[in-house]
Amino acid sequence: MKTIAQIAAELQGYDPQALRAADVNTFLDRLVEPVRETEELGIFEALGRVVARDVVSPISVPPHDNSAMDGYALAGAQLVPGQPLTLRVVGTALAGKAWTGQVGPGDCVKIMTGAIMPAGLDTVVPQEFTTPDAGGTAVTLAADVVRTGDNRRFKGEDLMEGGVALARGEQLTPAALGLLASLGLATVTVYRRLRVAYFSTGDEILSLGEPPREGAVYDSNRYAVFGLLTRMGVEVIDMGVVRDEPALLEAAFRSAADRADAIITSGGVSVGEADHTRTMMKKLGDVAFWRIAMRPGRPMAVGRIGGVADFEEESAASAGDTSTFSYNKDSKKPSAGAVLFGLPGNPVAVMVTFLAFVRPALLRMMGSTRTAPPLLRAISTEAMRKKPGRTEYQRGTVTTAADGTLQVRTTGNQGSGVLSSMVQANGLIVLHHEQGNVAVGDAVDVMVFDGVI
């Protein structure tokens, strides 16, 4: 496990006071490690979890060649280009069991969708392209309505027996649950649920239920972060608001590190005389404090913090080393405490830094191999001022133009405290580090919110 200093030394041009947004993700990718513990879950319990070992298909899907349509199965060799074809109907093949009759030249079999293809037949003509005779004993196909092999599904067309159906590191979506069921698998091995502790810091923060007071604001970050974490499927440890007092902060950090794999805080990471949060982070762990070249956001702290039972307080204090921990049997997690993400205090900045940096890091800790947020290209319907030298994340609304192209506009006021803009937006317009002003009609990248916030 590398220290903050070791990771920093590996990054060319690393400057904690002017860190590029792209370098943040590179740094975090080297800081965090996936959990190792696994468990076996039933399919109904596994949605959103991450596959811990390759799922190998025990069967072929489909298990037989079968019909993709309701119609008539025939041997394609009988088709003659430009000519109709009349065939005798010798039986009916239903889904769920094989038709065992015999088929000769000039014969066909009426067949239902999903039914096994009778031996010797390789083509299905949809019933709407046929004309039956009065007695239903024969059908005529119009010329050139099908070609040999049409409307036939092959054995193993979806998955072959012995092939990898789901790879380790894939997150289980509703489609993936259906895929497991199609293989006859009732359970799946997944990584254990990641445990993430969160608390807000600051004397100016009010919890819900407290009366308003001058200079204080209600804690929106707690609920926004709770929602973001819940959407990810992690186990959330809500620790509420912690006052800006050294003893309370130390107890909160130690308790969080003892119980969780990761700790997220908001507030107290920028330079301020009244903030004890930075001091406590330094005391209890190996932590870096950044000024990121981005907007909104900028201040952020990352590192590792030790826990209550893990932390050997007296010996570490005397040696000046807070990086040695003992295994805590109750916490059932590695001995090096928890990964720390110290976020800024403004509501929008919290959500933006979470989406851009924390969420990909947590996905990696969950064992996922798909961590980078996808970006869409959309045409800007308005001009945007932007200075090269920092990455900007502007709240935007993506719509579809009359010609089918995606277009995007900002939500207006981009202040880091305008939380209503995150409600109005359906994505973040990502203006990259070297990018300058955006003109009407320029294409921009958008990080979409769907299923995330």
Secondary structure by P-SEA (a helix, b strand, c coil): cccaaaaaaaccccccccccaaaaaaaaaaacccccbbbbbcccccccccccccccccccccccccccccbbbbccccccccbbbbbbbcccccccccccccccccbbbbcccccccccccccccccccccccccccccccccccccccccccccccccccccccccccccccaaaaaaaaaacccbbbbccbbbbbbbbbccccccccccccccccccaaaaaaaaaaaaacccccccccccccaaaaaaaaaaaaacccbbbbccccccccccaaaaaaaaccbbbbbbcccccccbbbbbbbbcccccccaaaaaaccccccccccccccccccbbbbbbcccaaaaaaaaaacaaaaaaaaacccccbbbbbbbbbcbbbbbbccbbbbbbbbbbbccccbbbbbccccccccaaaaaaacccccccccccccccccbbbbbbcccccc
